[in-house]
Amino acid sequence: MKRTEKAAIVSGLKSRADGASIAIVTDFKGLTVEDMTGLRRLLRDAGVDYQVVKNTLARIALEGGPHEVLKDEVKENCAVAFGYSDPVAAAKVLSEYGKKNKKFQIRFGSLEGQFMDVNAVKDLAKLPSKPELLAKLLGTMNAVPTSFVCLFANLERKFLYALTAIKEQKEAA
């Protein structure tokens, strides 16, 4: 590989790493081309970039960026997944794929500059996704005014029942 090609790979990898909120390093030994294509398709659908990288180029690209904690850990055959908007999505897809394909392994990751071991990545995958959390927040925020409106509607209803009972009592008398 020529020096210009290496420089292009490093700059592309660095731009992805700098824009990513999460980077997860995986081991892909023993996976077939079809397996890798399927994994890349799943990750692309989740908005995650996945790239097989040379260790030295990955170390150079990660240096000075938000995921610099990974540069000393990159060894042997590895690929890096970069998640941008929803860090949980990347962890979920990789964890679920690891359960289906025993040859695939997650090694470690970095969430906004904090090192994560395998267990931390798997724990992150158990969390609800960003849209789910936003829906729960919206439901909670919507519940308070709805309960408030129902409370006042019940007060008015009880007041009308009382007035109706007084009216019926006076009509009967």
C-alpha positions as CSV (number, residue, x, y, z in Angstrom):
1,M,0.0,0.0,0.0
2,K,1.4,3.4,-1.0
3,R,1.9,6.2,1.5
4,T,-0.9,8.4,-0.1
5,E,-3.4,5.5,0.2
6,K,-2.4,5.1,3.9
7,A,-2.8,8.9,4.4
8,A,-6.3,8.8,2.9
9,I,-7.3,5.8,5.1
10,V,-6.0,7.5,8.2
11,S,-7.8,10.8,7.4
12,G,-11.1,9.1,6.6
13,L,-10.8,7.0,9.8
14,K,-9.9,10.1,11.9
15,S,-12.9,12.0,10.6
16,R,-15.2,9.2,11.4
17,A,-13.7,8.7,14.9
18,D,-13.8,12.4,15.7
19,G,-17.5,12.6,14.7
20,A,-18.5,9.4,16.5
21,S,-20.0,9.3,20.0
22,I,-19.1,5.6,20.4
23,A,-16.3,3.4,19.0
24,I,-16.4,-0.3,19.5
25,V,-13.5,-2.6,18.5
26,T,-14.5,-6.1,17.5
27,D,-12.7,-9.3,16.5
28,F,-13.9,-10.9,13.2
29,K,-11.7,-14.0,13.0
30,G,-13.5,-16.9,11.3
31,L,-16.3,-14.9,9.8
32,T,-17.1,-15.4,6.2
33,V,-17.6,-12.7,3.6
34,E,-21.4,-13.3,3.8
35,D,-21.3,-12.9,7.6
36,M,-19.4,-9.6,7.4
37,T,-21.8,-8.4,4.7
38,G,-24.8,-9.2,6.8
39,L,-23.2,-7.5,9.8
40,R,-22.4,-4.4,7.8
41,R,-26.0,-4.2,6.5
42,L,-27.4,-4.4,10.1
43,L,-25.0,-1.8,11.3
44,R,-25.7,0.5,8.3
45,D,-29.4,0.3,9.0
46,A,-28.7,1.4,12.6
47,G,-26.6,4.4,11.3
48,V,-23.2,2.8,12.3
49,D,-20.0,2.7,10.2
50,Y,-18.0,-0.5,10.4
51,Q,-14.5,-0.8,9.0
52,V,-11.7,-3.3,9.1
53,V,-8.5,-1.4,9.9
54,K,-4.8,-2.0,10.1
55,N,-3.6,-1.6,13.7
56,T,-0.9,1.0,13.0
57,L,-3.3,3.1,10.9
58,A,-6.0,2.8,13.6
59,R,-3.5,4.0,16.3
60,I,-2.5,7.0,14.2
61,A,-6.1,7.9,13.4
62,L,-7.3,7.6,17.0
63,E,-4.4,9.7,18.4
64,G,-5.5,13.1,19.7
65,G,-9.2,12.4,19.2
66,P,-12.1,11.6,21.5
67,H,-11.4,7.9,21.4
68,E,-7.7,8.1,22.1
69,V,-8.1,5.6,25.0
70,L,-8.4,2.9,22.4
71,K,-5.2,3.4,20.5
72,D,-3.0,1.4,22.9
73,E,-5.5,-1.5,23.0
74,V,-5.8,-2.0,19.2
75,K,-4.0,-5.3,18.5
76,E,-4.3,-8.3,16.2
77,N,-7.1,-8.5,13.6
78,C,-9.8,-5.9,14.4
79,A,-12.6,-3.9,13.0
80,V,-14.1,-0.7,14.5
81,A,-17.7,0.3,14.6
82,F,-18.5,4.0,14.9
83,G,-21.9,5.2,16.1
84,Y,-22.9,8.8,15.7
85,S,-26.3,9.8,17.0
86,D,-27.4,6.8,19.2
87,P,-24.6,5.0,21.0
88,V,-26.9,2.3,22.3
89,A,-27.9,1.3,18.7
90,A,-24.3,0.3,17.9
91,A,-23.9,-1.7,21.1
92,K,-27.3,-3.4,20.6
93,V,-26.6,-4.5,17.0
94,L,-23.1,-5.8,17.8
95,S,-24.2,-7.6,21.0
96,E,-27.2,-9.3,19.2
97,Y,-24.9,-10.3,16.3
98,G,-22.4,-11.8,18.8
99,K,-25.2,-13.9,20.4
100,K,-26.1,-15.3,16.9
101,N,-22.6,-15.8,15.6
102,K,-20.2,-17.3,18.2
103,K,-17.1,-16.5,16.1
104,F,-17.8,-12.8,16.4
105,Q,-16.5,-11.1,19.6
106,I,-16.7,-7.6,21.0
107,R,-13.3,-6.6,22.5
108,F,-13.8,-3.1,24.0
109,G,-15.1,0.3,23.2
110,S,-15.0,4.0,24.0
111,L,-18.1,6.1,24.8
112,E,-17.3,9.8,24.5
113,G,-13.8,9.2,25.5
114,Q,-14.4,6.8,28.4
115,F,-12.9,3.3,28.0
116,M,-15.5,0.4,28.1
117,D,-14.7,-3.2,28.5
118,V,-16.8,-6.0,26.9
119,N,-19.2,-6.1,29.9
120,A,-19.8,-2.4,29.8
121,V,-20.6,-2.6,26.1
122,K,-23.0,-5.4,26.7
123,D,-24.6,-3.5,29.6
124,L,-25.0,-0.5,27.3
125,A,-26.8,-2.7,24.8
126,K,-29.4,-3.6,27.4
127,L,-30.4,0.0,27.8
128,P,-33.4,1.3,25.8
129,S,-32.6,3.1,22.6
130,K,-32.7,6.9,22.3
131,P,-36.2,7.0,20.7
132,E,-37.6,4.7,23.4
133,L,-36.1,6.9,26.1
134,L,-37.6,10.0,24.4
135,A,-41.0,8.3,24.2
136,K,-40.9,7.5,27.9
137,L,-39.9,11.0,28.8
138,L,-42.7,12.4,26.6
139,G,-45.2,10.0,28.2
140,T,-44.1,11.1,31.7
141,M,-44.3,14.8,30.8
142,N,-47.7,14.3,29.2
143,A,-49.0,12.4,32.3
144,V,-48.8,15.3,34.6
145,P,-51.0,17.8,32.7
146,T,-53.4,15.0,31.8
147,S,-53.8,14.1,35.5
148,F,-54.2,17.8,36.4
149,V,-57.0,18.2,33.8
150,C,-58.7,15.0,35.0
151,L,-58.6,16.2,38.6
152,F,-60.4,19.4,37.8
153,A,-62.9,17.6,35.5
154,N,-63.8,15.3,38.5
155,L,-64.2,18.3,40.8
156,E,-66.6,19.9,38.4
157,R,-68.5,16.7,37.9
158,K,-68.9,16.2,41.7
159,F,-70.1,19.8,42.0
160,L,-72.7,19.2,39.3
161,Y,-73.8,15.9,41.0
162,A,-74.2,17.8,44.3
163,L,-76.2,20.6,42.6
164,T,-78.4,18.0,40.8
165,A,-79.0,16.2,44.1
166,I,-80.0,19.5,45.8
167,K,-82.4,20.4,42.9
168,E,-84.0,16.9,43.0
169,Q,-84.4,17.2,46.8
170,K,-86.1,20.7,46.5
171,E,-88.4,19.5,43.7
172,A,-89.4,16.5,45.8
173,A,-90.2,18.8,48.8
